[in-house]
Amino acid sequence: MQLPQARRTDLGGPVHWVDLGGPSDGPLLVCVHGLGGSHVNWLALAPLLTPTCRVVALDLAGFGRTRGHGRSTSVQANADLVHRFLTEVTEVTEVTGGPAILVGNSMGGLVTALEAASHPEEVAGVVLVGPALPSAVPAPGVGKRFIARRRRVGTQLRTIMCPVLLVHGALDRLVHVASARAAAKAHPHWRYAELPGIGHVPQLEAPDRTAGIIFDWLADEGAEATSRTRSTMSRTRSTT
């Protein structure tokens, strides 16, 4: 596979991102990596999606080729960064504004969920892959402030109105599958797909199966998300 061309945009500091290809009139998927990761985490999955989807991936602040440069690298700060990316990096699909489908893994799943909850106008749909969502059962010894913050995040998740696909590996050792099962139970309108024999990064461990699940969702519950991204692009092209 030929590596994508590196791009940089100033969003409160240089941000590295890549356009992984796909048709300009396809649904726009923006991929958000997890803790310690980068855009490279999506290189196995992207070629399977680009026949019909436009796929973009960015490096969050403090990861990959996006240096911290004095910026906060917290989850919330990177959620704000993703928001700026969605609203300011318009050369991605030659459109100004308009929602995208966010695809987030691990910490990137939490970042994605926060953006969808805070800015529904920018997010047409959400794909959570092994996301680091708040656990249903507090761990022993966890401080009250941490528990309060986790509950606050759990409340935000309930405000997500766009279509959501939750994919989790049954053998995930970093984010136990019990958290995904709890999230799926708490949000019955989400589609939940569990992958037997797969760990924390399904997009690397089983890219074909992961792509198949995403395509099935896009054709069903995610069809609304697909039409939102496509209709926005069509409207914008007609006025240029």
N, C-alpha and C positions, 0 to 999 in steps of 0.2 A: 504494500500500500504506500502510495506517495504521501509524504507528510504535508499537512496543510501549511499554507503561508502564514507566518506569524504577523499579527496586527497589534497595534497599541493605540489606546485612546486615553486621553487625560480625563479621569473622573475623580478629581481630588487627589491626583497622583496617577502615574502611568498604570494602565490595566492591560494585561496581555490577554488576547482572545483569538480564536481561530474560527473561520467559516469552513465547516467540514463538507459543504456541498449540498446538492439537492435542488430540485426545481424551484424557481422563484415564485411559482403559484401554488406550491405545496404548503402544508401547515408548518409554521415556524416552531422548532423545538430548541430551547435554550437549556443546555446541560450544565449542572452545577455539581462540582466534585465534593468529596468528603474531606475530613481532617487528614492532613498530610498528603493529599492528592493534588491533581492538576487536570488540565484538559486531556492529558494522556489517558486518563482513566476511561475515556469515551471512544478511543480510537478503534476498539474491537467492535463496538456496537454501531457506531455511526454509519459505516458502509452498508449495513443491513437496512438502515432506515432511509438513507438518501435517495433510493429510487423513487420515493413518493414524498418525502419530507425534507424541508430545509433545516439543516442541523448546525447549530453554533454552540461553542463551548468557551467558557472564560475561566481564567485563573483568579480565584478570590484573593483579597489582600492578605499578604503574608504567605502565600502558597505559589508553587510553580514559578512562573516568570513574572509574577506581580509582587514586587517588593512592598514591604510595609511602608517605608518612607515616612515613618512617624505616625501613620494612620493606625487607628484601632483595628485589630484583627479578630474582634469578638464576633459571635454569631449575629448579633443585632447589627453591628457595623457592616458586616458582609451582606446582610439582608438589604440594608440601605444601598450598598454598592450594586447589588443585582437590580434594585429598582432604578438606579441611575442608568445602568446599562440598558434596561428595557426602554427607557424614555429618551435616552440621548444617543445611543449608537444606532442611528437610522440607516447607515450605509449597509447594514446587514442584508436587508431585503429591499432596499430602495423605497422604504415606506417611512412615513413620519408618524410615530405613535402606533397605537394598535396593540392588541394583546398577543401574547405568545403562550405556548405550552411549555411550562417549566418541568425539567426532568432532574431530580436531585437525589444523590446517593449519600447515605450516612449523615454527617453534619450538613451537607448540601441539601438533604431532604428537609431538615429543620429550617434552614435558610429559605428554601422554596416555600414551605408551608407558611412561614411568617410573612413573606411577600404576598402570597395569595390572600391571606387574611387581611393584611393592611391595605393592599391596593388591588382590589378585585377587578378594576377597570383595565389593568395591565396584564392580567393572567386569565387566559381562556380555559386552561386546564392544567392539571398537576399530575405528574408521575413520580411517586415516591419509591425509591429503590433502596431497600435496607435502611430506612430513615432512622435517625436518632431522635425519635419522638419521645415525649415524656412517658415514663413507665407508669402502669396502672397501680403498682404497689411500691411504696417508698422503701428504699434500701435502709437497713439498720445504720444508725449513726449519722444520717443525712441531716444537715442543719435546717432550722426553720426557714431561713431566708431562701435557701435553695428550693425547699419544698414549695414555698409560696410562689416563687418564680415559675416553677414547673407547672403548678396549678394554673397560673396566669396564662402560660403558653397553651395548656390543655384547653382553656376557655376560648382562646383565639382560634384553635383548630375547628371548633364548632361553628365558627362564623364563615368558614370557607364554603362558598356556594357553587363554585364551578365543579365540573366533573373531576373525580380523583381516582387514580389507579394506584394501589398499594401492592408492591411486589417485595417479597421477603424470602430469604433463604432459610430453610428449616435448620441448617447447621451453623447459622450465624453465631460466632463466638463473641463478637463485639457488641452487637445489639440483639439481645435474645429474642427469639421468635415470639415469645409470650407477649412482648410489647406490641408487636404488629397485630397479633390476634386480638389483643385488648382494644387497639385502635379500630380494627375492623368491626368489632362488636359494638363499639361506641358510635360508629358512623356507618350504619347499615347501607347508606346510599353510595358508599365508596365501593369500587370493585377490588376484591382482595385475591391475590394469586400467590400461593406458597410453593416454593421450589424445593422438592426433596433432594437431599444430597448436595445442596449448594450453600455457600457461606455468605460472607458479608458483601461481596461485590458481584452480584449476578451478571452485571454487564460485562465483566471480564471472565468470569467462570463459565457462564452459559449464555453467550451473546445471542445465539440463534433462538434459544427458548425465550429469552427476554424480549427480543425483537418481535417474536410471534405474539407474545402476550400484549405488547404495546399496540401492534397492528389490530388485534382482535378488539381491544378497547376502543381504539380510534374509530373502528367501524360500527361500534355499538354505543356505549355510554359516552365515549369521547367524541362522537360525531358532532355534537354541539360545539365542542372546542375547535374542531377542525373547521367548521363553517365560520366561526368567529374570526379566525386568523385569515382565512381565504377571502372572506367578504371585505375585511378591512383592506387587504392588499388590492383587491379589485377596485374598490372605491377610490383608493389613492392613485392608482395608475390611471384611472379615467379622468382625474383632474390635473394630471401633469402633462 
